[in-house]
Structure formats: structure tokens, C-alpha cells
């Protein structure tokens, strides 16, 4: 559904997704709120819980953060001792046995690659490197560099052995980065920890990857608003969520400009070029991991192909903001 046209503007370098809570009075039957914010995975993470037992909520939040910190250690590309770093050092040379957690997340990443025809791909690292998104200095690579990097990019370069829980890369220069799915995975795991600790209502927000657990106090759901990255005070759309997640991918958070042209940090792994045509894609789904991966996939695929993918996913909701100002929602 096409909602409306908006002027073509680029004004905001910030997070394009936010949630607004229903404030509760003390003594509400669903209990008081407990909220804590920390820095995780190079972004802000906030967990809010609503429970009659404040001590239980505090403990649950602490356990949820502990789980997310554990996941960060496993999947961090910045820590040379992380499992992902070890995989990238060895898998291009020989088989490496990995944890079941890393193996299963790789499997699921490949699933998202397959259904998106390669638009989502954890092997995009060589392209990110030549465009300078893994260092401070950004540059426009020449075509030969892009073509050379593309040889090592592609999920089909990952060979998995489910019996041995091992993997290897068919190209020695292939590297993986779970940046497009790990935050969503961490949010899902944090939500699971809250539930195991008896929390029925709350929010986990990791850099705009949000899981809405239960409902807002006194309400039937959570209202999650998406604002216009070109106009900070303007609400584009409102999602009503219960036990589901939402994630946004956009070109307004990380980019560089050369010669007046903006280059998005989201690289198309099929062409080797930064994506164009879309400003942001927001996906709501029953899992934060799925919303995280699919928001990236649809962003890369563009409006037409992205909508075809969306229509094949049960229960998905999508909001797209195009560079020409057109806003598209599904369903």
C-alpha cells in the first residue's frame, strides 16, 4: 500500500526507530516498572520490565544483560579472541569445529541468504573492508577491487558439516560478520531470559532492535512508533505489537559523503556497491532475529523485489521509505 509522497530530504544521522511507553501509576495491578540502560554491541541497550515483584524484575534484567554480554563476546568482530574472529582466521584454510550456537546462527543466516537470493549475506566483509566501513578512512574502490572482493563474497562459500559441527570457507579470503543478525538474536535470547525469570510484560531494545513482550501496562499491546529519519519530530507509522519484534535498517545511521554523494554502509553483496533507492526499511515479525535479517535483506533488494519476499513471510509487517519520498507498507 502506498501511503503518500514526501519531499526528498537528508537531514538526520540518528536512530530511525523509537518506542513510546504507556506510563503507569504506582500501585497499578501489573506492577511498577524497572528499567536499565547499558552499552552493548556498540550501541545503547535498554531493558524495561513490569512486575508486581520489583526484586524479581531487577534480577531478570541482570540475567538478560548477562546473556547479551555473553553473546557479544562470541560474535564480536572487534575482539580478536571471539569465536567469530577465530573462525575468520582459520576457516579459509581448513575445517574448524565451532560451538553449536555459532553453527546454528550460521545455518539460519544462510537460510535468510537463500530466501533473499543472496541479498542478506554474512560474507559481505571483504566488500565492507574495501569501502572503508571497518576503518575510519572511507574511500571509493575501483571496479577491479570490487570485482576481486566479490570473488570471496557469497554464502555459498560457506561449507557446513552438521555431524561434526564444523565449517570451512571455499575461498581463503572469505570472512563472516553477524552484524546483520546478531543484535536480533541477542534480543530474542534476552527476552527468553526474562520469560524464564517470570516476566510477562516488558521491552528489550538493542539499538532499535526491539522485542515487545506481552503488553503495555493497562493496554492490550505495545505501540511502537517509527519516525521520519529526515524529520526528527514526525511520526511515520505506528505498529501495535504483542510478543513480537521490530527492526529498522537504514542509510541514515552510517554513511559517508564524497563529492556531494552519499554512500550507504549497507552494501549489496551481489553488486559490491552501496545500496540506493531506499532510506529505511522497518520489519515487524515474531522474532527479533528474523526482523533484523529481513530488514537488511529487503533494504538491499529494493521495493519491488523486497515486497515479493515480504509476501512470502507469514505474519510479517513492512514499512519502507524510499529516497523519492514514497512510503510503502505491507500488508
N, C-alpha and C positions, 0 to 999 in steps of 0.2 A: 504494500500500500504506500503510495507516495503522499506524504503529508503536506509539504509546502516548499517553497523556494526561499532561500535566504541569501543575502549579499555574500560575496566571496571575500572573506577576511581571514588573516592570520594574526592573532593578537596574543595568544596565551601559551606559555611554556609551562603548563602545570598538569595536574591530575584532572582528567576529564570525567571522573565519576565520583559521586559522593552519596552518603546516605543521610536521611534526616530521621531522627528518633522521635517517638512519642514520649514526651516527658511524663513521668509518673509521680504522683504524690506519695509521701511517706505513708506507710500503712496500707498500700494497695495490696489486694489479695494475692497478686502474683509476686510480691516481694519487692525489695529495693534493688537498685542497680549497683553493680560493681564493674568498674572499667579500668583497664590498664593499657598503656601505650609503650611500646619499645621499638628499637630499630632492629629489623631483621631483613636479611636478603637485600641489603642496600636500599631499604625503603621503610616507611612507617608501618607498624603493625599495631592494630588496636583490637582488643577483645572485650566485649561487653556481655555481662550475664545478668539475668534477672531470676532471683530465687528468694524464697522466704528465709533461707538459711544463708546469711552473708558469709560466714566462715567457709561453708561448702563452696560457694561461688569463688571466693578468693583462692581456695585450694585448686579448684578446677581450672581457673585461669592460669595459675602457676604451672600446672601439669601440661596444659595446652601449649604454653610458651616453651616448656622444656622439650616437647615433641618437635615443635617447629625449629628450635635451635639444633636439635639432632639432625633433622632433615637438611638444614643449611650446611652442616658440616659434611654430610655425604655428597651433596650435589653442587657445592660451591666451585665455580670455575676460577675463583681468585685464590683459593687455598691449594698450594701445590701438594699438600698431603691428603686432599679429599679423594674420595673414590673416583670421582669423575676425572680428576687430574691424572690419577694413576692409569685409568682406562685410556686416556688420550696419549699417554706416554708409551703404552705397551701394545694396545690392540692393533695398531697399524703394522706391527712387526710379528706378532704371534697371538695365539689364543690367550685370553685372560679370564680366569674364573672370577666372577663378581658376586656380590650379595644378591639374594633373591629380590630385595627391594629395588636395586638398580636394574636388575634384569627385567622385572615386571614393568617398571616405568618405561624402560626402553621398548619393550613389546607394545605397550599402549601408545607410545609415541609413534611407532611405526604404523599402528592402526590408523591414527589420525593422518599420517602421511598418505596412506593408501586411499582413504576415503576422500581426501582433498586433492588427489592426483599430484602429490608432492609439494603442495603449497605450504603445508606445515612440515618442517624438516629440522630435526635436531643436529644435522650435519652441516648447517649453514656457516659454521665457524670460519672456515677459510675465506669466505666472502666478507664476513664481518671484519676480519683482520685486514684485508687489502683496502677496505673502505675506511679503515681507521677507527671503527667503533669500539675497539678493545684497547685503544690508546688515546691520549689527549689530542694528538695531531690528526686531523681529518684530511683526507685527500681524495681526489677523483682518480681512480686507477685507469690505466689504458686498457683497451679491449683485449690485448694479449694477456694481461694479468688476470682479467676476469675469466677469459676462456680457460686459462690454466687452472685457476681456482675451482672452476665448475667441474673439472675432472674428478676432484676429491669430494664433491658435494653430491648428496643423494642418498636417501635412506636405504637404497638397495646395496650400498657399500657396507652395510652392517650385516654381519652374519651371526646368527644366534644359535646356540646349542642348548635346547631346553633340558636335556638329560644331564648335562654337565654344568648347567648354569654358567656358561661361558660365552664370550663373544670375541669377534675379531673384525677388523676393518679390511676390506678387499683392496683399498687404496692406502698406501702408507701415510699419506698426508691428510686423511680424513680425521676429523675431530668432532666431538659432540658437545652440545651445550643444552641443558634442560631449562634454559631461561624462559622459554615459551610455555612451559607446563609445570615446572617445579613449584611455583608460587601457588598455583591452583591445587596441586597435590598437597602441599603443606597446609593449606586452608581446610581441605577435606579431613586431613588427619587431626588437625586441631579441633574441628567440630566433633569428630568421633570421640576424642578425649573428653570433651565437655559432656557429651551424652553418657559416656561410661561413668562419669562422676555425678550423674543425676541432674544435669542441667537440661531444661526443656526449652528455654527461650533465651536467645542471645544472638550476637553478631560477631563474626570473625572477619576482619578487614586487613588484608595484607596488600598494601599498595594498590587498592582498587579492585583486588580480587576478593569478593565478599561472599560469605555464606550466611544466609538468614535462617537461623534455627528457630523453629516454632513460629511464634507470632509476637508482635509488639504488645506490651502490657495493655490489656483492655481492648485490644483490637484483634481482628481475625487474620491479619498478615503483617508483613513489613512493607513499608513503602520506600522504594529505592529510586532516587531521582538522578537523572543524567543531565548535566548542564552542558551548555554550548561551549566548547573549548575556545571559540572565537569571541564569546561574550560571557564573562565570568558569572554575571548575575542572572543569566537567562536559563530557565529550565526547559530542556528539550522534550523530555519524556519522563513518565513515572511508571515504574514496574511495581506490581504487587506480588510479593514473594512469600512463600511458606515452605520451609525445609528445602530451599533451593539456593542456587548461587548465581552470581553475575560477574562479568569481567569485561573490561574495555581494552582494546588495542587501538593505538592512535599514533599519528605522526607529529603530535604537538608536544610530546614529552621529551623526546631525544631526537635531535636532528642537527644538521649544520648547514650553513649557507655559504656558497661561493659564487661570486658574480651575480648576486641577487637571486639565485635559485636555491630553493630549499631541498635538501636531501634527507629523506626519512631514514631512521635507523632500522626500519623493518625492510629487510632485503628479500626480494623474490628469489628463492633458491633455484628456480628454473631458468631465469634470465641473468642472474647475477647483478641486477640493478635494483636500486631503492624503489619501493612501491610508489605509485602515483594514482591519483584519481579519488582516493578515499582519505578523509580526515580521521574518522574514527569508526570503529565497529564495536557495539556492545552486544554481548550474548548472555542470555539467562537460560540456565539449564539446571538439572537436578544435581550436578556435581560441579565443584569449582574447577577441578582438573579439566573436565570437558569444556567448560565455558572458557577457560584460559586458552586451551589449544585451538578451539574453534573460532574464537575471536581473531586470533592471529591468522588462521587459515583463510577465513572469509575476507579479512583485510587484504591479504595477498592476492586472492582470487579475483577480487573486484566485485562490483554489484551484481552483474548478471550471473556469473558462474557461482558466486557466493550464495546467492538466493537459491540456486538449484541444489547446492549442498545442504543449505538450511532446511529445505523442504523434505529432505531425506532423513532428518534427525527428529525423532519423536520427542515432543514436549519442548522444543527449542523456541526461544523468542529472540528476535534480532532487531537491532536499531543501527542503521548506517547513516553517516553524514558524509556526503560527497563533497569534493572540492568546489563543485559548481553551485553548492548551496542546497542541493536536493536532499531531502531527508526521506529515507525508506525504512519501513518497519515490516516485520513478518512475525506472526501471521497478522 
